[in-house]
């Protein structure tokens, strides 16, 4: 278990014209509908250091790389708590969302579109995912908003997911799972500038 600790430092984001720290990629890419700020690329250790700086305690379990919910179920064994499905979505206007639900939710994207006021939704392409959140398919996680310094992605959380603790997510890579409390996840998201929207997905789920 990682013991929480306070770090006497801040993250400087004002040393260049685009307001990204010098170590981050400071370029613009013509994205899908909007010009997007290319994500910084935080490592797993960068993530843990950020959590430590917030006094957040986590526990991480290593496992083989997983690329689907079924593979994750097989790899994690009896790891307790809520497990998630993470969807990176965009609409025709170029707006982007990271939707984090219970792993077995079959999300009705048409119903979700109406609930969040989006135009027609589709999955963001791997290139856009990499540019905006700095991660690859298979590693999608709410922790990835650490890379979205431009605040381009809105976070949607499933109320049902938050009902059982701890919450389990990949720490930017799909070869491990990190457990965190609901309170601490919300604190982390807010610290990155992402105030999450919590929705009841009962009526946003299609039958399978």
HELIX and SHEET records of a PDB file:
HELIX    1   1 UNK A   44  UNK A   53  1                                  10    
HELIX    2   2 UNK A   69  UNK A   76  1                                   8    
HELIX    3   3 UNK A  109  UNK A  116  1                                   8    
HELIX    4   4 UNK A  126  UNK A  133  1                                   8    
HELIX    5   5 UNK A  142  UNK A  147  5                                   6    
HELIX    6   6 UNK A  161  UNK A  163  5                                   3    
HELIX    7   7 UNK A  182  UNK A  191  1                                  10    
HELIX    8   8 UNK A  201  UNK A  204  5                                   4    
SHEET    1   A 2 UNK A  28  UNK A  30  0                                        
SHEET    2   A 2 UNK A  35  UNK A  37 -1                                        
SHEET    1   B 7 UNK A  59  UNK A  62  0                                        
SHEET    2   B 7 UNK A 176  UNK A 180 -1                                        
SHEET    3   B 7 UNK A 167  UNK A 169 -1                                        
SHEET    4   B 7 UNK A  82  UNK A  91  1                                        
SHEET    5   B 7 UNK A  96  UNK A 102 -1                                        
SHEET    6   B 7 UNK A 153  UNK A 158  1                                        
SHEET    7   B 7 UNK A 197  UNK A 199  1                                        
SHEET    1   C 5 UNK A  59  UNK A  62  0                                        
SHEET    2   C 5 UNK A 176  UNK A 180 -1                                        
SHEET    3   C 5 UNK A 167  UNK A 169 -1                                        
SHEET    4   C 5 UNK A  82  UNK A  91  1                                        
SHEET    5   C 5 UNK A 121  UNK A 123 -1                                        
END                                                                             
